[in-house]
Amino acid sequence: QDANVWSRRLTQTDRIVYLVSEDRIEFLQARYHYSDR
């Protein structure tokens, strides 16, 4: 895994993956869970 790519768990099911460079942060993936209706 590239040293500049980070993953953070927001909740037990939700997380984000992002790339950090000198002048920006790029979000590569976001996973989230909709509540059941």
Secondary structure by P-SEA (a helix, b strand, c coil): ccccbbbbbcccccccccccccccccccbbbbbbccc
